[in-house]
Amino acid sequence: MFLDALRIEIKKKIEAGQFNCEKELTLSLISGKYKITIVYYLGTDGTLQFSEIKRLFPKITHKVLTTQIRELEEDGMINRRGFPEVPPRAEYS
């Protein structure tokens, strides 16, 4: 299901002229120092909270991790599920 949606999105972006081919688009989606590793951990460990992802990368700053996760979410590579709690909590898969 996720892969079908991703394929449709890739096709739309290529048809719109944003990218020349699937490879160029794929590289743009996973470019970033931590993106591939974040996707790997979410794929193997399942759902993780922000703090759990942060523990996997002890040297990463909060800002960089937030940016990488937001970009992955915007590109449809990961899903975010927010909970209306205090303090706020979100799970990524």
N, C-alpha and C positions, 0 to 999 in steps of 0.2 A: 504494500500500500504506500509506504513512504517513498520507495524507489520509483513507483509509477508517478507520484506527484512531482518528484524531483526531475524525472525525465520530461514531463510536460513543461515544467518551468524552464529547463534547459532549452527545449525546443522553442519556446516563446522568446527567450532572450536572443537566441541565434537568429530567428526570423526577424526580430526587431532591429538587427544589425548591431547589437551591443557587443557581440563576440563573433569571431570568424568560424570557430569550430568548438566542439565539445571539450577538447583538451585545454583550450585557452580559458574557457569558462571554469572548468574543474580546477585549474591552477589558481584562478582568482578566488574561488571559494575556499580553498584550503591554504592559501598563502597566509602566513603568520607563524610566529615561532612556536606557539603552543596548540594551534587549532587541531592538527592531526592527532596529537596526543590526547587532547580533551575528548575528541570523538572516539578514539580508541578506548579510553577508560569508560566512557558512557556506554559503549557497545559491549564491553566485557563485564563491567560491574553493574550495569543497569542504571537505575535512577540514583542520582547523587545530588546532595544539597551543595550550595555554593561553598560552604565551609569545608566540606569533604573534598571538593575539587581543589580548593586552596591548599589543603594539607598535602595533596599529591605533588604540588609545585612549591616547595618551601621558599624559593628565591623570587617568585613572581610577586609583583606589586598588586595591590587591590585594583588599581586603575587599569592595568594591563589585562588582568584576568577578566574584569568586567567588560572591557572593550572586546576581547576575543569571544567571550560568550555571547554578547549582544550581536556581533557580526554573524556568528554561526546561527543564532536564532533568526535573524533577519533573512538569511539565505536559506532557511528551511532545513538546515542540517541537524538541528537539535530542537527539542520542545521544552518550553518552560511552563511550569505549573505553579502559580502563586497561591499562597494561603493567606486569608485575611486575619492575621494574628498579630499580636504584639509580643516580641519584636517580629517584623515581617520575615516570612520564610518562603523559599522557592525551591522547587526540585527540577532538575534537568534530566532529560532522557534522550 
